[in-house]
Amino acid sequence: MAVHYWTALFLLLSCLFSTSNASAGDADPDYRTCVSECEISGCVGQVCFPQCNSSSDGGPWYIQEPLYLQWKKWGCQGDCRYQCMVNRERERETLGQAPVKYHGKWPFKRVLGIQEPASVAFSVLNLAMHFHGWLSFFITLYYKLPLKQDKTAYYEYVGLWHIYGLLSMNSWFWSAVFHSRDVDLTERLDYSSAVAILGFSLILAILRTFDIRVEATRVMVSAPILAFVTTHILYINFYKLDYGWNMIVCVAMGVTQLFLWARWAAVSSHPSNWKLWVVVIAGGLAMLLEIYDFPPYEGYFDAHSIWHAATIPLTILWWSFIRDDAEFRTSSLLKKTKTKAK
């Protein structure tokens, strides 16, 4: 079951390619001077930002803009950095120089205040595909396949996949929020949700690939991993957001489950094994997009956003495999039940 393989990749890559605090762009003296002057004057050339010269409280509530207008705006520092970046990149383009990163990010063009519009759009599409896959899985189990007398499914991993679906949708939601506006809170929520789905995917990989169905054994396997993941999330949120350590944790969990699924695909006689191989191999190839990082085309489509786009069809195929697995296991269990009855 390669379902969590590429999702693990998403979380893994979120950790591996996290933004750093220093880049070539923000180290540029011209850029730094521009930002400093803007924060004092409130203007970059002919473009001025009223929030740079206003009080932090914004005045009485009745003269403030409604929230649906406020969310599109950035603070004084954010707008100054953006406009100075735009101007500096125009100058660099005129001189024939390649784009550079600013504060760990490529110079993206904003749309309605959204920082990385392409990544946001593809994150939302991934979320939608996970919702569609999870819903179709639910319909397959309870409306298309036979049920036990107590109206529960024969498939032994149904609860695990439901949790997986919810955690995946949560992760893509915070991915969309983080790419909309990269601030400390959204970064921590994105990282935390990524680590959560990675940890649960590892548990799911162990339980499914080793066909662990005894509840006591499941608890023994899951408890240490859940404890570690919970501790790690608390650590990066309330003690220190250590990018290096977070990367090690993500890599360890991601690589472990990758090998588990690959081993299972190699030895299993599952009728839909080809879907698992496609997801594993295609996910690995898509990973090259992150390794071969390049500036955003037309200010919108960088390697990371295209990688987000590549995971959309993999999500569809992965949930198709999960449905096939439910049908395969249900059919096998029914045959065993009929055999025993004879």
C-alpha positions in Angstrom: 0.0 0.0 0.0 1.8 3.0 -1.3 -0.8 5.4 -0.2 1.2 6.9 2.5 4.4 6.7 0.6 4.0 9.9 -1.4 2.1 11.6 1.4 5.1 10.8 3.5 7.2 12.3 0.8 5.2 15.5 1.0 5.9 15.8 4.7 9.4 14.6 4.3 10.1 17.3 1.7 8.4 19.9 3.8 11.0 19.2 6.4 13.9 18.8 4.1 13.3 22.0 2.2 12.2 24.3 5.0 12.8 27.9 4.7 16.0 29.3 6.2 16.4 32.7 7.8 19.1 33.9 5.4 19.3 33.8 1.6 21.3 35.6 -1.1 18.4 38.0 -1.7 18.0 39.3 1.8 21.7 39.6 2.2 21.9 42.0 -0.7 22.8 45.5 0.6 20.5 47.3 -1.8 17.6 45.2 -0.7 18.3 45.7 3.0 18.6 49.4 2.5 15.3 49.5 0.6 13.5 47.6 3.4 15.0 49.8 6.2 14.0 53.0 4.4 10.5 51.7 3.6 9.9 50.8 7.3 10.7 54.4 8.2 9.0 56.3 5.3 6.3 53.8 4.5 7.1 54.0 0.7 9.1 52.2 -1.9 9.4 54.6 -4.8 5.8 55.6 -5.7 4.2 52.7 -3.8 3.3 53.6 -0.2 1.8 51.5 2.6 -0.5 53.2 5.1 0.0 50.5 7.7 3.6 51.6 8.1 2.5 55.0 9.5 -0.5 53.8 11.5 -0.8 52.6 15.1 -0.7 48.9 15.7 -4.2 48.8 17.2 -5.8 50.0 13.9 -8.2 52.4 15.6 -11.7 51.8 16.8 -13.4 48.6 15.6 -16.0 50.6 13.6 -13.4 52.2 11.3 -11.4 49.1 10.7 -11.8 47.1 7.5 -13.8 43.9 7.7 -11.8 40.7 8.2 -12.5 39.5 4.7 -10.6 42.5 3.4 -7.9 42.5 6.1 -6.7 39.0 5.5 -5.3 40.0 2.0 -3.0 42.6 3.5 0.4 42.2 5.1 2.0 44.2 7.9 4.4 47.0 7.2 7.5 44.8 7.2 5.9 42.2 4.9 4.8 44.7 2.3 8.1 46.5 2.4 10.0 43.3 1.9 7.7 42.3 -1.0 7.9 45.6 -2.8 11.7 45.8 -2.3 12.0 42.3 -3.6 9.9 43.1 -6.7 12.0 46.2 -7.5 15.3 44.4 -6.8 14.4 41.5 -9.1 13.4 43.9 -11.9 16.9 45.4 -11.6 18.5 42.0 -11.6 16.5 41.0 -14.7 17.6 44.2 -16.5 21.2 43.3 -15.7 20.7 39.7 -17.0 21.1 38.2 -13.5 19.1 35.1 -12.3 16.5 35.3 -9.6 17.6 34.7 -6.0 15.8 33.7 -2.9 14.7 36.1 -0.2 14.3 34.9 3.4 14.4 31.3 2.1 11.8 31.7 -0.6 11.9 32.4 -4.3 10.4 35.8 -5.5 6.8 34.8 -6.0 4.1 37.1 -7.3 1.2 37.5 -4.9 -2.4 36.9 -5.9 -5.1 38.4 -3.6 -2.4 38.5 -0.9 -1.5 34.9 -1.3 2.2 34.4 -1.1 2.6 31.2 -3.2 -0.6 31.0 -5.3 0.3 27.9 -7.3 1.3 25.8 -4.3 -1.9 26.9 -2.5 -4.0 25.9 -5.5 -2.3 22.5 -5.8 -2.5 21.9 -2.0 -6.2 22.5 -2.1 -6.6 20.1 -5.0 -4.7 17.5 -3.1 -7.0 18.0 -0.2 -10.0 17.6 -2.5 -8.6 14.4 -4.0 -8.0 13.0 -0.5 -11.6 13.9 0.5 -12.9 12.3 -2.7 -10.8 9.2 -2.1 -11.7 8.9 1.5 -15.4 9.3 0.7 -15.3 6.8 -2.1 -13.5 4.4 0.3 -16.4 4.9 2.8 -19.0 4.3 0.1 -17.3 1.2 -1.1 -17.0 -0.3 2.4 -20.6 0.4 3.6 -22.7 0.4 0.4 -20.9 -1.9 -2.1 -19.2 -4.6 -0.1 -21.0 -7.1 2.2 -21.2 -6.2 5.9 -21.2 -8.4 9.0 -24.4 -9.0 10.9 -23.5 -6.0 13.2 -23.2 -3.8 10.1 -19.4 -3.4 10.4 -17.0 -4.0 7.6 -15.0 -7.2 7.1 -11.9 -5.2 6.2 -9.6 -5.2 9.2 -7.9 -1.9 8.5 -11.0 0.3 7.9 -10.5 2.5 11.1 -6.8 3.1 10.3 -7.6 4.3 6.8 -10.3 6.6 8.1 -7.7 8.2 10.4 -5.2 8.3 7.7 -7.7 10.2 5.4 -8.5 12.7 8.1 -4.8 13.4 8.9 -4.0 13.7 5.2 -6.7 16.3 4.6 -5.5 18.1 7.7 -2.0 18.2 6.5 -2.9 19.5 3.0 -5.1 22.1 4.6 -2.3 23.5 6.7 0.0 23.2 3.6 -2.4 25.5 1.8 -2.5 27.9 4.7 1.3 28.0 5.1 1.9 28.7 1.5 -0.7 31.4 1.6 1.1 33.2 4.4 4.4 32.1 5.9 4.4 33.2 9.5 5.6 31.5 12.6 2.1 30.1 13.5 1.3 28.7 10.1 4.8 27.2 9.8 4.5 25.3 13.1 1.0 24.1 12.2 2.2 22.9 8.8 5.2 21.1 10.3 3.2 19.6 13.1 0.5 18.2 10.8 3.3 16.9 8.5 5.0 15.0 11.3 1.6 13.7 12.6 0.7 12.1 9.2 4.3 10.8 8.8 4.1 9.1 12.2 0.7 7.6 11.6 1.7 6.5 8.1 4.6 4.7 9.6 2.3 2.9 12.1 0.0 2.0 9.2 2.8 0.7 7.1 4.0 -1.6 9.8 0.5 -2.9 10.6 -0.5 -3.5 7.0 2.7 -4.8 5.5 3.1 -7.3 8.4 -0.6 -8.0 8.4 -1.0 -7.3 12.1 -4.6 -7.8 13.1 -4.5 -8.7 16.8 -5.5 -5.6 18.8 -3.0 -6.1 21.6 -0.1 -6.4 19.1 -1.3 -3.3 17.3 -1.2 -1.3 20.5 2.3 -2.6 21.4 3.5 -1.5 17.9 1.7 1.9 17.8 2.2 3.1 21.4 6.0 3.8 21.2 5.6 5.6 17.8 2.7 7.7 19.0 4.6 8.6 22.1 7.6 9.7 20.1 5.7 11.6 17.5 3.7 13.4 20.2 6.8 14.3 22.1 8.5 15.6 18.9 5.5 17.8 18.0 5.5 19.3 21.5 9.2 19.8 21.3 9.2 21.8 18.0 6.2 23.8 19.1 7.0 24.7 22.7 10.7 24.2 23.1 12.6 24.7 19.9 11.8 24.5 16.2 15.1 22.8 15.4 15.1 22.4 11.6 18.0 20.0 11.6 16.5 17.6 14.1 13.1 17.8 12.5 14.7 16.8 9.2 16.3 13.8 10.8 13.0 12.7 12.3 11.2 13.1 9.0 13.8 11.4 7.0 13.9 8.4 9.4 10.2 7.9 9.4 9.8 8.5 5.7 12.6 6.2 4.6 11.5 3.4 7.0 8.0 3.3 5.6 9.2 3.6 2.1 11.3 0.4 2.5 8.4 -1.3 4.3 6.0 -0.7 1.4 8.6 -1.6 -1.2 9.3 -4.9 0.5 5.6 -5.7 0.8 5.1 -4.9 -2.9 7.9 -7.2 -3.8 6.7 -10.2 -1.8 2.9 -9.7 -1.9 0.6 -11.4 -4.5 -1.9 -8.6 -4.2 -3.9 -8.2 -7.5 -3.4 -4.4 -7.6 0.3 -4.4 -6.8 1.0 -2.5 -10.0 -0.8 0.6 -8.5 1.5 0.4 -5.5 4.6 0.3 -7.7 3.4 3.2 -9.8 2.9 5.3 -6.8 6.3 4.4 -5.3 8.3 4.9 -8.5 6.4 8.0 -9.6 6.7 9.5 -6.2 10.4 8.9 -6.2 10.7 10.5 -9.6 8.6 13.5 -8.5 11.1 13.9 -5.6 13.6 15.0 -8.2 11.6 18.2 -8.7 12.6 19.1 -5.1 16.2 18.2 -5.6 16.4 20.2 -8.8 15.1 23.4 -7.4 14.5 26.2 -9.8 12.9 29.8 -9.7 9.2 30.2 -10.3 8.2 30.4 -13.9 6.4 33.7 -14.5 6.6 34.2 -10.7 4.2 31.4 -9.9 5.4 27.8 -10.8 8.5 26.7 -9.0 9.8 23.1 -8.5 7.9 22.7 -5.2 4.6 23.8 -6.6 5.0 21.5 -9.6 5.8 18.7 -7.2 2.5 19.5 -5.4 0.7 19.1 -8.8 2.4 15.8 -9.4 1.0 14.3 -6.2 -2.6 14.9 -7.3 -2.9 11.9 -9.8 -0.9 9.8 -7.3 -3.5 10.5 -4.6 -6.2 9.3 -7.0 -4.3 6.1 -7.8 -3.4 5.5 -4.1 -7.0 5.7 -2.9 -8.0 3.4 -5.8 -5.5 0.9 -4.4 -6.9 1.2 -0.9 -10.4 0.4 -2.2 -9.0 -2.5 -4.1 -7.3 -3.7 -0.9 -10.6 -3.5 1.0 -12.4 -5.5 -1.8 -9.5 -8.1 -1.9 -9.4 -8.6 1.9 -13.2 -8.8 2.1 -13.4 -11.3 -0.6 -10.7 -13.4 1.0 -12.4 -13.4 4.4 -15.8 -14.3 2.9 -14.3 -17.3 1.1 -12.7 -18.4 4.4 -16.0 -18.0 6.2 -17.8 -20.1 3.6 -15.1 -22.8 3.7 -15.5 -23.1 7.4 -19.2 -23.2 7.2 -19.0 -26.3 4.9 
